[in-house]
């Protein structure tokens, strides 16, 4: 099943946790490179790519974390061809597990908000419950005060 990941979520798959797979993204496509953990995992020669979008670094053939991004605007035709060759290699060697959401996109913002909202209930439901609870407590307090009021002077005169 393909996942849609933000850059922050992709970074969780950088190979630092041996219990998680190692992912890299190239032009927005996320690949599972766990089969080559010795290359992309911690201590490997390409660990700078793990958990990141690395299209530019692959295009310019530079293993540098600072070059791990999707900015291809100043790449030459030869560099873009090199990147296409890398993509062809990844497509044959590794499985595609998802796509990288563009920074600031609506989908990325929604994914980030979903991380902040661990409750399975929508916020409007929670707000309604809080209002109902408040009104119930207020009503109970008013009833309590009403019952504590002064006793009328002839309250038991009929007995």
Beta strands, then each sheet from edge to edge (+ up, - down):
strand 1: 3-5
strand 2: 23-26
strand 3: 29-32
strand 4: 95-100
sheet 1: 1+ 4+ 3- 2+
end
